[in-house]
Each structure stands twice: as C-alpha cells, then as structure tokens.
Amino acid sequence: MKIKGYDYLTRKKKVEKILDNTDAVKEVDKFPQNDDDFTYTNGYKAWAGAIFVDLRDSTKLFSQDEVEVAKVIRGFTSEIIEILKKDTDDNMIEIGIRGDCVYAIYSVP
C-alpha cells in the first residue's frame, strides 16, 4: 500500500539515523521551553505530568442547537485554558484542544 506523499525509503533512512545515534540522554529538572532545543540527535529525561479536562455527556450536548453548543464549547475551552495557564511557574510545555477535551502538559520538577 502506498501512502500519497510519503517516501518510505527516505523515512527509513531517517529512522535508521535516529536509531544509530549514540548521543547521550541529558537528565534535566524540566523540559526545555524552546522547540528548537528538540532535535532528532538529542534526548531529554525529565518528569512530565498531564491534565485532561473532558466535557461529560458531550454526545448529548452536540445533538443540541449548534449555535448554543458553539457558545458552550467556546466558554468551556476559554476558561479551562485560563485555569490551566495559572501559576505554572514556567513549567507548562503545551496546552491543546482535542475534540471536547482540553489538555495541558507540564514539566514536573
């Protein structure tokens, strides 16, 4: 099976390069904040924690009027994100939304 736009031979070489890499894993108190610090030739070891906040009975909610549902979802995601951003002491790695779930990933020193 061919996947459009995916060159498996080129990607195989990339994976082999990663697996053949002998760089050490650096143990750190928390993950770097800058995405440029993450490469295919380095590794970090640190504690991480995640929080997932999900809407209960969202299937039932989504069967309601779409304008009202959109308002509820916007309000929910907006406030959960504000709560998850508070008092993180720069330990937050990422906040995101997946469907009806808001999540946050943190370094946990």
MOPAC internal coordinates of N, CA, C and O (Angstrom, degrees):
PM7 1SCF
backbone

  N    0.0000 0     0.00 0     0.00 0    0    0    0
  C    1.4504 1     0.00 0     0.00 0    1    0    0
  C    1.5286 1   108.75 1     0.00 0    2    1    0
  O    1.2310 1   120.62 1   -49.74 1    3    2    1
  N    1.3095 1   116.41 1   130.26 1    3    2    1
  C    1.4543 1   122.18 1   178.77 1    5    3    2
  C    1.5135 1   109.64 1  -100.80 1    6    5    3
  O    1.2310 1   120.81 1   -43.64 1    7    6    5
  N    1.3191 1   116.05 1   136.36 1    7    6    5
  C    1.4575 1   121.11 1   175.85 1    9    7    6
  C    1.5200 1   106.81 1  -102.98 1   10    9    7
  O    1.2310 1   120.79 1   -57.10 1   11   10    9
  N    1.3128 1   116.09 1   122.90 1   11   10    9
  C    1.4626 1   121.85 1  -176.62 1   13   11   10
  C    1.5295 1   110.41 1   -57.20 1   14   13   11
  O    1.2310 1   121.16 1   -52.53 1   15   14   13
  N    1.3351 1   115.38 1   127.47 1   15   14   13
  C    1.4567 1   120.45 1   177.14 1   17   15   14
  C    1.5207 1   114.67 1    80.65 1   18   17   15
  O    1.2310 1   119.65 1  -175.17 1   19   18   17
  N    1.3358 1   118.27 1     4.83 1   19   18   17
  C    1.4668 1   121.01 1  -178.75 1   21   19   18
  C    1.5200 1   108.93 1  -114.45 1   22   21   19
  O    1.2310 1   120.29 1   -64.31 1   23   22   21
  N    1.3088 1   117.06 1   115.69 1   23   22   21
  C    1.4577 1   122.75 1   179.05 1   25   23   22
  C    1.5333 1   108.08 1   -97.43 1   26   25   23
  O    1.2310 1   121.04 1   -82.33 1   27   26   25
  N    1.3236 1   115.62 1    97.67 1   27   26   25
  C    1.4615 1   119.48 1  -173.08 1   29   27   26
  C    1.5253 1   112.39 1   -65.35 1   30   29   27
  O    1.2310 1   119.26 1   151.74 1   31   30   29
  N    1.3272 1   119.02 1   -28.26 1   31   30   29
  C    1.4653 1   120.04 1   179.61 1   33   31   30
  C    1.5361 1   110.81 1   -69.46 1   34   33   31
  O    1.2310 1   120.52 1   138.15 1   35   34   33
  N    1.3200 1   116.62 1   -41.85 1   35   34   33
  C    1.4682 1   120.26 1   176.30 1   37   35   34
  C    1.5247 1   110.34 1   -64.44 1   38   37   35
  O    1.2310 1   120.29 1   136.41 1   39   38   37
  N    1.3253 1   117.04 1   -43.59 1   39   38   37
  C    1.4631 1   120.86 1   179.72 1   41   39   38
  C    1.5329 1   111.19 1   -67.44 1   42   41   39
  O    1.2310 1   120.08 1   146.48 1   43   42   41
  N    1.3345 1   117.46 1   -33.52 1   43   42   41
  C    1.4643 1   120.49 1   176.71 1   45   43   42
  C    1.5217 1   109.87 1   -61.20 1   46   45   43
  O    1.2310 1   120.33 1   137.13 1   47   46   45
  N    1.3304 1   116.98 1   -42.87 1   47   46   45
  C    1.4621 1   120.89 1   178.18 1   49   47   46
  C    1.5276 1   110.61 1   -62.12 1   50   49   47
  O    1.2310 1   120.96 1   139.52 1   51   50   49
  N    1.3425 1   115.78 1   -40.48 1   51   50   49
  C    1.4610 1   120.49 1   179.52 1   53   51   50
  C    1.5343 1   110.56 1   -62.76 1   54   53   51
  O    1.2310 1   120.54 1   134.82 1   55   54   53
  N    1.3252 1   116.57 1   -45.18 1   55   54   53
  C    1.4710 1   120.58 1   179.34 1   57   55   54
  C    1.5209 1   110.25 1   -64.65 1   58   57   55
  O    1.2310 1   119.85 1   137.58 1   59   58   57
  N    1.3218 1   117.89 1   -42.42 1   59   58   57
  C    1.4685 1   120.40 1   178.32 1   61   59   58
  C    1.5222 1   110.95 1   -61.67 1   62   61   59
  O    1.2310 1   120.18 1   141.54 1   63   62   61
  N    1.3408 1   117.26 1   -38.46 1   63   62   61
  C    1.4617 1   121.12 1   177.87 1   65   63   62
  C    1.5323 1   110.26 1   -62.91 1   66   65   63
  O    1.2310 1   120.62 1   138.04 1   67   66   65
  N    1.3164 1   116.41 1   -41.96 1   67   66   65
  C    1.4629 1   120.51 1   178.13 1   69   67   66
  C    1.5221 1   110.43 1   -63.93 1   70   69   67
  O    1.2310 1   120.27 1   134.12 1   71   70   69
  N    1.3290 1   117.08 1   -45.88 1   71   70   69
  C    1.4620 1   120.91 1  -177.78 1   73   71   70
  C    1.5248 1   112.65 1   -68.12 1   74   73   71
  O    1.2310 1   120.31 1   149.79 1   75   74   73
  N    1.3348 1   117.01 1   -30.21 1   75   74   73
  C    1.4667 1   121.06 1   179.68 1   77   75   74
  C    1.5222 1   113.14 1   -82.37 1   78   77   75
  O    1.2310 1   120.10 1   170.32 1   79   78   77
  N    1.3190 1   117.42 1    -9.68 1   79   78   77
  C    1.4488 1   122.39 1  -178.49 1   81   79   78
  C    1.5265 1   109.46 1   -64.21 1   82   81   79
  O    1.2310 1   120.98 1   -44.92 1   83   82   81
  N    1.3202 1   115.73 1   135.08 1   83   82   81
  C    1.4717 1   120.30 1  -178.87 1   85   83   82
  C    1.5228 1   113.23 1  -110.40 1   86   85   83
  O    1.2310 1   120.05 1  -169.58 1   87   86   85
  N    1.3449 1   117.50 1    10.42 1   87   86   85
  C    1.4626 1   119.89 1   179.19 1   89   87   86
  C    1.5289 1   110.24 1   -60.56 1   90   89   87
  O    1.2310 1   121.44 1   -33.25 1   91   90   89
  N    1.3099 1   114.85 1   146.75 1   91   90   89
  C    1.4647 1   120.61 1   178.88 1   93   91   90
  C    1.5256 1   110.26 1   -76.01 1   94   93   91
  O    1.2310 1   121.46 1   -21.73 1   95   94   93
  N    1.3118 1   114.82 1   158.27 1   95   94   93
  C    1.4599 1   121.34 1   173.78 1   97   95   94
  C    1.5210 1   107.25 1   -90.23 1   98   97   95
  O    1.2310 1   120.86 1   -50.92 1   99   98   97
  N    1.3177 1   115.95 1   129.08 1   99   98   97
  C    1.4681 1   121.45 1  -177.18 1  101   99   98
  C    1.5259 1   108.88 1   -92.17 1  102  101   99
  O    1.2310 1   120.84 1   -58.57 1  103  102  101
  N    1.3269 1   115.99 1   121.43 1  103  102  101
  C    1.4707 1   120.20 1   176.61 1  105  103  102
  C    1.5235 1   108.62 1   -83.93 1  106  105  103
  O    1.2310 1   120.84 1   -54.54 1  107  106  105
  N    1.3303 1   115.99 1   125.46 1  107  106  105
  C    1.4617 1   121.72 1  -176.54 1  109  107  106
  C    1.5238 1   109.54 1  -130.00 1  110  109  107
  O    1.2310 1   121.00 1   -20.18 1  111  110  109
  N    1.3393 1   115.70 1   159.82 1  111  110  109
  C    1.4636 1   120.48 1   177.78 1  113  111  110
  C    1.5218 1   111.78 1   -71.82 1  114  113  111
  O    1.2310 1   120.96 1   145.91 1  115  114  113
  N    1.3510 1   115.77 1   -34.09 1  115  114  113
  C    1.4567 1   119.78 1   176.16 1  117  115  114
  C    1.5193 1   108.87 1  -150.94 1  118  117  115
  O    1.2310 1   120.94 1   -22.81 1  119  118  117
  N    1.3203 1   115.81 1   157.19 1  119  118  117
  C    1.4536 1   120.92 1  -177.99 1  121  119  118
  C    1.5212 1   110.61 1   -67.16 1  122  121  119
  O    1.2310 1   119.95 1   -32.11 1  123  122  121
  N    1.3331 1   117.71 1   147.89 1  123  122  121
  C    1.4614 1   120.58 1   177.00 1  125  123  122
  C    1.5255 1   110.87 1   -60.98 1  126  125  123
  O    1.2310 1   120.70 1   -32.96 1  127  126  125
  N    1.3222 1   116.26 1   147.04 1  127  126  125
  C    1.4586 1   121.64 1   178.95 1  129  127  126
  C    1.5272 1   111.99 1   -83.25 1  130  129  127
  O    1.2310 1   120.32 1   156.71 1  131  130  129
  N    1.3136 1   116.99 1   -23.29 1  131  130  129
  C    1.4585 1   121.82 1  -175.39 1  133  131  130
  C    1.5303 1   110.01 1   -91.31 1  134  133  131
  O    1.2310 1   120.29 1   -57.71 1  135  134  133
  N    1.3317 1   117.04 1   122.29 1  135  134  133
  C    1.4609 1   120.91 1   179.79 1  137  135  134
  C    1.5196 1   112.68 1   -60.62 1  138  137  135
  O    1.2310 1   119.89 1   153.14 1  139  138  137
  N    1.3320 1   117.81 1   -26.86 1  139  138  137
  C    1.4611 1   120.77 1   179.77 1  141  139  138
  C    1.5289 1   112.46 1   -66.72 1  142  141  139
  O    1.2310 1   120.24 1   163.15 1  143  142  141
  N    1.3342 1   117.15 1   -16.85 1  143  142  141
  C    1.4607 1   120.82 1   177.98 1  145  143  142
  C    1.5278 1   112.59 1   -74.89 1  146  145  143
  O    1.2310 1   120.37 1   165.20 1  147  146  145
  N    1.3306 1   116.89 1   -14.80 1  147  146  145
  C    1.4568 1   121.27 1   179.31 1  149  147  146
  C    1.5214 1   108.78 1   -96.88 1  150  149  147
  O    1.2310 1   121.33 1   -58.77 1  151  150  149
  N    1.3265 1   115.06 1   121.23 1  151  150  149
  C    1.4655 1   120.43 1   179.05 1  153  151  150
  C    1.5213 1   108.56 1  -131.75 1  154  153  151
  O    1.2310 1   121.25 1    -2.42 1  155  154  153
  N    1.3314 1   115.21 1   177.58 1  155  154  153
  C    1.4654 1   119.03 1   176.57 1  157  155  154
  C    1.5220 1   111.59 1   -81.63 1  158  157  155
  O    1.2310 1   120.27 1   177.40 1  159  158  157
  N    1.3343 1   117.09 1    -2.60 1  159  158  157
  C    1.4667 1   119.49 1  -177.15 1  161  159  158
  C    1.5198 1   112.76 1  -113.45 1  162  161  159
  O    1.2310 1   120.02 1  -171.34 1  163  162  161
  N    1.3163 1   117.57 1     8.66 1  163  162  161
  C    1.4628 1   118.32 1   177.60 1  165  163  162
  C    1.5180 1   110.00 1  -133.79 1  166  165  163
  O    1.2310 1   121.53 1   -10.63 1  167  166  165
  N    1.2990 1   114.67 1   169.37 1  167  166  165
  C    1.4577 1   119.78 1   176.79 1  169  167  166
  C    1.5143 1   110.13 1  -147.61 1  170  169  167
  O    1.2310 1   121.15 1   -30.91 1  171  170  169
  N    1.3240 1   115.40 1   149.09 1  171  170  169
  C    1.4561 1   121.50 1   177.64 1  173  171  170
  C    1.5131 1   108.93 1  -125.02 1  174  173  171
  O    1.2310 1   121.87 1   -35.91 1  175  174  173
  N    1.3224 1   114.03 1   144.09 1  175  174  173
  C    1.4551 1   119.90 1   175.10 1  177  175  174
  C    1.5191 1   107.19 1  -122.70 1  178  177  175
  O    1.2310 1   121.22 1   -59.36 1  179  178  177
  N    1.3315 1   115.28 1   120.64 1  179  178  177
  C    1.4566 1   121.13 1   179.32 1  181  179  178
  C    1.5226 1   107.68 1  -158.34 1  182  181  179
  O    1.2310 1   120.67 1   -13.81 1  183  182  181
  N    1.3094 1   116.32 1   166.19 1  183  182  181
  C    1.4560 1   121.08 1   175.90 1  185  183  182
  C    1.5191 1   109.82 1   -81.69 1  186  185  183
  O    1.2310 1   120.71 1   -38.55 1  187  186  185
  N    1.3060 1   116.25 1   141.45 1  187  186  185
  C    1.4668 1   121.19 1   177.30 1  189  187  186
  C    1.5216 1   108.57 1  -133.86 1  190  189  187
  O    1.2310 1   121.47 1   -29.63 1  191  190  189
  N    1.3161 1   114.80 1   150.37 1  191  190  189
  C    1.4622 1   120.89 1   176.12 1  193  191  190
  C    1.5188 1   108.81 1  -133.81 1  194  193  191
  O    1.2310 1   120.73 1   -26.74 1  195  194  193
  N    1.3239 1   116.21 1   153.26 1  195  194  193
  C    1.4643 1   120.10 1  -179.77 1  197  195  194
  C    1.5224 1   109.47 1  -136.59 1  198  197  195
  O    1.2310 1   121.63 1   -33.80 1  199  198  197
  N    1.3228 1   114.48 1   146.20 1  199  198  197
  C    1.4564 1   122.00 1   176.12 1  201  199  198
  C    1.5223 1   107.11 1  -125.03 1  202  201  199
  O    1.2310 1   120.67 1   -48.47 1  203  202  201
  N    1.3175 1   116.33 1   131.53 1  203  202  201
  C    1.4536 1   122.18 1   176.93 1  205  203  202
  C    1.5200 1   108.39 1  -120.21 1  206  205  203
  O    1.2310 1   120.13 1   -54.77 1  207  206  205
  N    1.3131 1   117.35 1   125.23 1  207  206  205
  C    1.4649 1   122.00 1   178.89 1  209  207  206
  C    1.5310 1   106.57 1  -116.80 1  210  209  207
  O    1.2310 1   121.15 1   -64.23 1  211  210  209
  N    1.3111 1   115.41 1   115.77 1  211  210  209
  C    1.4565 1   122.07 1  -172.78 1  213  211  210
  C    1.5271 1   109.73 1  -115.92 1  214  213  211
  O    1.2310 1   120.24 1   -35.07 1  215  214  213
  N    1.3234 1   117.14 1   144.93 1  215  214  213
  C    1.4603 1   121.35 1   174.92 1  217  215  214
  C    1.5265 1   109.65 1   -76.56 1  218  217  215
  O    1.2310 1   120.38 1   -51.60 1  219  218  217
  N    1.3096 1   116.87 1   128.40 1  219  218  217
  C    1.4641 1   120.57 1   176.27 1  221  219  218
  C    1.5116 1   109.63 1   -77.03 1  222  221  219
  O    1.2310 1   120.98 1   -35.20 1  223  222  221
  N    1.3232 1   115.74 1   144.80 1  223  222  221
  C    1.4705 1   122.61 1   178.10 1  225  223  222
  C    1.5303 1   112.28 1    53.77 1  226  225  223
  O    1.2310 1   120.43 1  -141.97 1  227  226  225
  N    1.3323 1   116.78 1    38.03 1  227  226  225
  C    1.4620 1   119.13 1  -177.29 1  229  227  226
  C    1.5290 1   111.93 1   -67.00 1  230  229  227
  O    1.2310 1   119.48 1   150.31 1  231  230  229
  N    1.3162 1   118.60 1   -29.69 1  231  230  229
  C    1.4620 1   120.21 1   177.47 1  233  231  230
  C    1.5225 1   110.20 1   -59.67 1  234  233  231
  O    1.2310 1   120.96 1   136.58 1  235  234  233
  N    1.3108 1   115.77 1   -43.42 1  235  234  233
  C    1.4673 1   120.40 1   177.73 1  237  235  234
  C    1.5384 1   109.82 1   -65.74 1  238  237  235
  O    1.2310 1   120.53 1   137.74 1  239  238  237
  N    1.3304 1   116.60 1   -42.26 1  239  238  237
  C    1.4581 1   121.13 1   179.93 1  241  239  238
  C    1.5291 1   110.38 1   -60.29 1  242  241  239
  O    1.2310 1   120.19 1   135.26 1  243  242  241
  N    1.3328 1   117.24 1   -44.74 1  243  242  241
  C    1.4592 1   120.95 1  -175.50 1  245  243  242
  C    1.5224 1   113.42 1   -68.48 1  246  245  243
  O    1.2310 1   119.80 1   170.42 1  247  246  245
  N    1.3148 1   117.98 1    -9.58 1  247  246  245
  C    1.4673 1   120.21 1   176.74 1  249  247  246
  C    1.5331 1   111.14 1   -86.77 1  250  249  247
  O    1.2310 1   119.98 1   177.19 1  251  250  249
  N    1.3198 1   117.64 1    -2.81 1  251  250  249
  C    1.4657 1   122.71 1  -179.67 1  253  251  250
  C    1.5367 1   110.27 1   -84.49 1  254  253  251
  O    1.2310 1   120.64 1     2.78 1  255  254  253
  N    1.3240 1   116.38 1  -177.22 1  255  254  253
  C    1.4634 1   123.11 1   178.40 1  257  255  254
  C    1.5276 1   109.90 1   -55.39 1  258  257  255
  O    1.2310 1   120.25 1   -52.39 1  259  258  257
  N    1.3310 1   117.12 1   127.61 1  259  258  257
  C    1.4677 1   120.50 1  -172.94 1  261  259  258
  C    1.5234 1   113.71 1   -64.96 1  262  261  259
  O    1.2310 1   119.39 1   148.66 1  263  262  261
  N    1.3133 1   118.77 1   -31.34 1  263  262  261
  C    1.4654 1   120.61 1   177.37 1  265  263  262
  C    1.5268 1   109.82 1   -66.46 1  266  265  263
  O    1.2310 1   120.28 1   134.82 1  267  266  265
  N    1.3213 1   117.06 1   -45.18 1  267  266  265
  C    1.4648 1   120.85 1   178.66 1  269  267  266
  C    1.5295 1   110.74 1   -65.25 1  270  269  267
  O    1.2310 1   120.39 1   140.00 1  271  270  269
  N    1.3238 1   116.86 1   -40.00 1  271  270  269
  C    1.4672 1   120.72 1   178.37 1  273  271  270
  C    1.5231 1   109.73 1   -62.77 1  274  273  271
  O    1.2310 1   120.14 1   135.90 1  275  274  273
  N    1.3296 1   117.33 1   -44.10 1  275  274  273
  C    1.4650 1   121.05 1   179.38 1  277  275  274
  C    1.5262 1   111.13 1   -59.55 1  278  277  275
  O    1.2310 1   120.38 1   139.77 1  279  278  277
  N    1.3193 1   116.87 1   -40.23 1  279  278  277
  C    1.4608 1   120.75 1   178.18 1  281  279  278
  C    1.5244 1   111.10 1   -63.68 1  282  281  279
  O    1.2310 1   120.73 1   134.88 1  283  282  281
  N    1.3166 1   116.21 1   -45.12 1  283  282  281
  C    1.4718 1   120.76 1   179.91 1  285  283  282
  C    1.5302 1   110.30 1   -62.62 1  286  285  283
  O    1.2310 1   120.27 1   133.86 1  287  286  285
  N    1.3264 1   117.10 1   -46.14 1  287  286  285
  C    1.4645 1   120.76 1  -178.88 1  289  287  286
  C    1.5233 1   110.92 1   -63.52 1  290  289  287
  O    1.2310 1   120.10 1   135.63 1  291  290  289
  N    1.3279 1   117.41 1   -44.37 1  291  290  289
  C    1.4704 1   119.67 1   178.68 1  293  291  290
  C    1.5182 1   111.32 1   -62.08 1  294  293  291
  O    1.2310 1   120.37 1   136.12 1  295  294  293
  N    1.3227 1   116.90 1   -43.88 1  295  294  293
  C    1.4654 1   120.22 1   178.47 1  297  295  294
  C    1.5159 1   111.86 1   -64.04 1  298  297  295
  O    1.2310 1   120.55 1   134.94 1  299  298  297
  N    1.3169 1   116.55 1   -45.06 1  299  298  297
  C    1.4655 1   122.29 1   179.67 1  301  299  298
  C    1.5272 1   110.71 1   -60.03 1  302  301  299
  O    1.2310 1   120.35 1   126.46 1  303  302  301
  N    1.3434 1   116.94 1   -53.54 1  303  302  301
  C    1.4567 1   119.40 1  -176.16 1  305  303  302
  C    1.5298 1   111.37 1   -65.52 1  306  305  303
  O    1.2310 1   120.30 1   140.75 1  307  306  305
  N    1.3169 1   117.04 1   -39.25 1  307  306  305
  C    1.4514 1   120.57 1   179.89 1  309  307  306
  C    1.5269 1   111.78 1   -59.64 1  310  309  307
  O    1.2310 1   120.49 1   131.60 1  311  310  309
  N    1.3194 1   116.66 1   -48.40 1  311  310  309
  C    1.4670 1   119.91 1  -176.15 1  313  311  310
  C    1.5275 1   112.39 1   -74.30 1  314  313  311
  O    1.2310 1   119.78 1   142.56 1  315  314  313
  N    1.3168 1   118.02 1   -37.44 1  315  314  313
  C    1.4728 1   119.88 1   177.71 1  317  315  314
  C    1.5226 1   109.62 1   -63.88 1  318  317  315
  O    1.2310 1   120.06 1   137.81 1  319  318  317
  N    1.3214 1   117.49 1   -42.19 1  319  318  317
  C    1.4648 1   120.04 1   178.15 1  321  319  318
  C    1.5250 1   110.78 1   -61.74 1  322  321  319
  O    1.2310 1   119.73 1   137.35 1  323  322  321
  N    1.3309 1   118.13 1   -42.65 1  323  322  321
  C    1.4695 1   120.80 1   177.96 1  325  323  322
  C    1.5247 1   111.09 1   -61.04 1  326  325  323
  O    1.2310 1   120.39 1   138.00 1  327  326  325
  N    1.3170 1   116.87 1   -42.00 1  327  326  325
  C    1.4707 1   120.70 1   179.10 1  329  327  326
  C    1.5215 1   110.57 1   -64.57 1  330  329  327
  O    1.2310 1   120.19 1   135.38 1  331  330  329
  N    1.3328 1   117.24 1   -44.62 1  331  330  329
  C    1.4622 1   120.84 1  -177.40 1  333  331  330
  C    1.5286 1   112.26 1   -68.32 1  334  333  331
  O    1.2310 1   119.87 1   155.64 1  335  334  333
  N    1.3259 1   117.86 1   -24.36 1  335  334  333
  C    1.4630 1   121.64 1   179.71 1  337  335  334
  C    1.5266 1   112.57 1   -81.71 1  338  337  335
  O    1.2310 1   119.36 1   161.36 1  339  338  337
  N    1.3206 1   118.82 1   -18.64 1  339  338  337
  C    1.4659 1   121.71 1  -175.01 1  341  339  338
  C    1.5332 1   111.66 1   -73.64 1  342  341  339
  O    1.2310 1   121.44 1   -38.04 1  343  342  341
  N    1.3384 1   114.85 1   141.96 1  343  342  341
  C    1.4688 1   122.53 1   172.31 1  345  343  342
  C    1.5227 1   113.79 1    50.46 1  346  345  343
  O    1.2310 1   119.92 1  -134.10 1  347  346  345
  N    1.3334 1   117.75 1    45.90 1  347  346  345
  C    1.4621 1   119.86 1   179.92 1  349  347  346
  C    1.5229 1   112.72 1   -94.67 1  350  349  347
  O    1.2310 1   119.74 1   172.80 1  351  350  349
  N    1.3396 1   118.10 1    -7.20 1  351  350  349
  C    1.4678 1   121.87 1  -179.62 1  353  351  350
  C    1.5283 1   112.15 1    50.42 1  354  353  351
  O    1.2310 1   120.00 1  -139.86 1  355  354  353
  N    1.3166 1   117.61 1    40.14 1  355  354  353
  C    1.4724 1   123.07 1  -179.94 1  357  355  354
  C    1.5255 1   113.19 1    60.65 1  358  357  355
  O    1.2310 1   120.23 1  -155.63 1  359  358  357
  N    1.3166 1   117.16 1    24.37 1  359  358  357
  C    1.4576 1   120.43 1   177.94 1  361  359  358
  C    1.5245 1   112.91 1   -95.37 1  362  361  359
  O    1.2310 1   120.21 1   175.51 1  363  362  361
  N    1.3294 1   117.21 1    -4.49 1  363  362  361
  C    1.4480 1   119.78 1  -179.16 1  365  363  362
  C    1.5239 1   109.98 1   -72.62 1  366  365  363
  O    1.2310 1   121.12 1   -46.12 1  367  366  365
  N    1.3126 1   115.46 1   133.88 1  367  366  365
  C    1.4555 1   121.38 1   177.03 1  369  367  366
  C    1.5201 1   109.93 1   -99.60 1  370  369  367
  O    1.2310 1   121.05 1   135.41 1  371  370  369
  N    1.3307 1   115.60 1   -44.59 1  371  370  369
  C    1.4646 1   119.21 1  -174.64 1  373  371  370
  C    1.5198 1   110.58 1  -159.63 1  374  373  371
  O    1.2310 1   121.06 1   -35.91 1  375  374  373
  N    1.3260 1   115.57 1   144.09 1  375  374  373
  C    1.4650 1   122.44 1   168.77 1  377  375  374
  C    1.5142 1   106.00 1  -124.00 1  378  377  375
  O    1.2310 1   120.76 1   -40.47 1  379  378  377
  N    1.3269 1   116.15 1   139.53 1  379  378  377
  C    1.4524 1   119.01 1  -179.79 1  381  379  378
  C    1.5123 1   112.55 1  -152.26 1  382  381  379
  O    1.2310 1   121.58 1    -8.23 1  383  382  381
  N    1.3067 1   114.58 1   171.77 1  383  382  381
  C    1.4612 1   122.45 1   178.31 1  385  383  382
  C    1.5210 1   107.20 1  -127.11 1  386  385  383
  O    1.2310 1   120.49 1   -50.78 1  387  386  385
  N    1.3104 1   116.67 1   129.22 1  387  386  385
  C    1.4597 1   122.64 1   174.76 1  389  387  386
  C    1.5188 1   106.95 1  -130.17 1  390  389  387
  O    1.2310 1   120.80 1   -73.28 1  391  390  389
  N    1.3102 1   116.07 1   106.72 1  391  390  389
  C    1.4592 1   120.07 1  -178.02 1  393  391  390
  C    1.5094 1   110.01 1    63.11 1  394  393  391
  O    1.2310 1   120.73 1    58.44 1  395  394  393
  N    1.3314 1   116.21 1  -121.56 1  395  394  393
  C    1.4654 1   120.84 1   179.26 1  397  395  394
  C    1.5232 1   111.80 1  -100.35 1  398  397  395
  O    1.2310 1   120.28 1  -160.61 1  399  398  397
  N    1.3255 1   117.06 1    19.39 1  399  398  397
  C    1.4661 1   122.51 1  -178.84 1  401  399  398
  C    1.5215 1   110.02 1  -114.49 1  402  401  399
  O    1.2310 1   121.12 1   -45.57 1  403  402  401
  N    1.3231 1   115.46 1   134.43 1  403  402  401
  C    1.4635 1   121.59 1   171.72 1  405  403  402
  C    1.5222 1   105.99 1  -107.92 1  406  405  403
  O    1.2310 1   120.38 1   -45.84 1  407  406  405
  N    1.3355 1   116.88 1   134.16 1  407  406  405
  C    1.4596 1   119.29 1  -178.56 1  409  407  406
  C    1.5205 1   110.15 1  -131.65 1  410  409  407
  O    1.2310 1   121.71 1   -21.27 1  411  410  409
  N    1.3241 1   114.33 1   158.73 1  411  410  409
  C    1.4692 1   121.19 1   173.89 1  413  411  410
  C    1.5137 1   108.09 1  -141.48 1  414  413  411
  O    1.2310 1   121.20 1   -38.50 1  415  414  413
  N    1.3384 1   115.31 1   141.50 1  415  414  413
  C    1.4582 1   121.91 1   177.21 1  417  415  414
  C    1.5223 1   106.88 1  -119.87 1  418  417  415
  O    1.2310 1   121.26 1   -46.42 1  419  418  417
  N    1.3183 1   115.19 1   133.58 1  419  418  417
  C    1.4685 1   121.44 1  -176.35 1  421  419  418
  C    1.5234 1   110.92 1  -128.52 1  422  421  419
  O    1.2310 1   120.94 1   -29.28 1  423  422  421
  N    1.3273 1   115.81 1   150.72 1  423  422  421
  C    1.4601 1   120.83 1   163.02 1  425  423  422
  C    1.5166 1   105.39 1   -74.23 1  426  425  423
  O    1.2310 1   120.58 1   -40.16 1  427  426  425
  N    1.3120 1   116.49 1   139.84 1  427  426  425
  C    1.4716 1   120.72 1  -178.19 1  429  427  426
  C    1.5284 1   107.48 1  -123.12 1  430  429  427
  O    1.2310 1   120.77 1   -92.06 1  431  430  429
  N    1.3594 1   116.13 1    87.94 1  431  430  429
  C    1.4815 1   119.08 1  -178.46 1  433  431  430
  C    1.5219 1   112.09 1   -63.20 1  434  433  431
  O    1.2310 1   120.10 1   180.00 1  435  434  433

